[in-house]
Amino acid sequence: MGADRRVEDARLKGPRVEEAQVEEARVEDVFTGLADPTRRRILELLAQKGVGTATSLATELPVTRQAVVKHLAVLDRAGLVKAEAVGREVRYRVEPEPLAAAARWMSLRAAEWDRRLSVIKEIAEAPEEGPDVR
């Protein structure tokens, strides 16, 4: 199921649920974009250079220009890059907001797990309460 479909499904369920599910769909797309080492390298190159084309990126990667175009399409769908047509060229640049959203999502999950682990620790370290056996 693509992000567009998940976003549409979320909109049908109400504003609070919609907001959370839209964010989840976007985060999932970011992780999909970051899952491939070539795509991560493309993002690194674009971050270093500021802007690049599929052709310029392909010269620095061990893949063909066509493969770079496909990777850029995945990154574009995830919102991690922005494409801009300039004459006959398509130039790409990094969009940092989806990465920030994914970082916020991970931070919330980490805080949630810290809270859960703290409760488990308290339970494990609490003195046993039971019948007084003499």
C-alpha positions in Angstrom: 0.0 0.0 0.0 1.5 3.3 -1.0 1.8 6.4 1.1 -0.9 8.2 -0.9 -3.4 5.4 -0.1 -2.5 5.3 3.6 -2.9 9.1 3.8 -6.3 8.9 2.1 -7.4 6.1 4.5 -6.3 8.1 7.5 -8.4 11.2 6.3 -11.5 9.1 6.5 -11.0 8.2 10.2 -10.9 11.6 11.8 -8.5 14.4 12.5 -6.4 13.0 15.4 -6.1 9.5 13.8 -5.5 11.1 10.5 -2.6 13.2 11.7 -0.9 10.2 13.4 -1.4 7.9 10.4 -0.3 10.5 7.9 2.9 11.0 10.0 3.4 7.2 10.1 3.0 6.9 6.4 5.5 9.6 5.8 8.0 8.1 8.2 7.6 4.7 6.5 8.4 6.3 3.2 11.5 8.0 4.6 12.7 4.7 6.0 12.0 3.0 2.6 14.1 5.8 1.0 16.9 5.4 3.5 16.9 1.5 3.4 19.2 1.3 0.3 22.9 2.2 0.6 22.9 3.7 -2.9 20.1 6.1 -2.0 21.8 7.1 1.3 25.0 7.8 -0.8 22.9 9.9 -3.2 21.6 11.9 -0.3 25.1 12.4 1.0 26.3 13.6 -2.3 23.4 16.0 -2.7 23.9 17.3 0.8 27.6 17.9 0.0 27.1 19.6 -3.4 23.7 21.3 -2.7 22.3 20.2 -6.1 22.9 17.5 -8.6 21.6 15.8 -11.7 21.2 12.1 -12.3 24.2 12.3 -14.7 26.4 14.1 -12.2 25.5 11.7 -9.4 26.0 8.6 -11.6 29.7 9.6 -12.2 30.3 9.2 -8.5 28.3 6.0 -8.0 28.9 2.4 -9.1 25.5 2.3 -10.8 24.2 3.5 -14.2 22.5 6.8 -14.8 19.2 4.9 -15.2 19.6 3.3 -11.8 20.3 6.7 -10.3 17.1 8.0 -11.9 15.1 5.1 -10.3 16.7 5.8 -6.9 15.9 9.5 -7.2 12.3 8.6 -7.9 12.1 6.7 -4.7 13.7 9.5 -2.8 11.3 12.0 -4.4 8.2 10.0 -3.4 9.5 9.9 0.1 9.9 13.7 0.0 13.7 13.4 0.7 14.7 15.2 -2.5 13.0 17.9 -4.6 13.3 17.9 -8.4 13.5 21.1 -10.4 13.5 21.2 -14.2 16.0 23.7 -15.5 16.0 23.6 -19.3 16.6 20.0 -20.3 18.1 19.0 -17.0 16.4 17.9 -13.8 18.3 19.1 -10.8 17.8 17.5 -7.4 18.4 18.9 -3.9 17.9 17.4 -0.4 14.7 18.2 1.5 15.5 18.0 5.2 12.0 18.1 6.7 11.1 14.4 6.2 14.3 13.4 8.0 13.4 15.7 10.8 9.9 14.1 11.0 11.5 10.7 11.1 13.8 11.8 13.9 10.9 13.1 15.9 9.0 9.9 15.4 12.0 7.9 16.6 12.4 10.2 19.6 8.8 9.6 20.6 9.2 5.9 20.2 12.4 5.9 22.3 10.7 7.9 25.1 7.8 5.5 25.0 10.1 2.5 25.4 12.1 4.2 28.1 8.9 4.7 30.1 7.9 1.0 29.6 11.4 -0.2 30.6 11.3 2.0 33.7 8.0 0.4 34.8 9.4 -3.1 34.2 12.6 -2.2 36.2 10.4 -0.9 39.1 8.4 -4.1 39.1 11.5 -6.2 39.0 13.3 -4.3 41.8 10.3 -4.1 44.1 10.4 -6.3 47.2 8.2 -9.3 46.9 4.9 -8.9 48.6 3.2 -12.1 49.6 1.9 -14.1 52.5 4.1 -13.8 55.5 5.7 -17.3 55.8 7.3 -18.1 59.2 
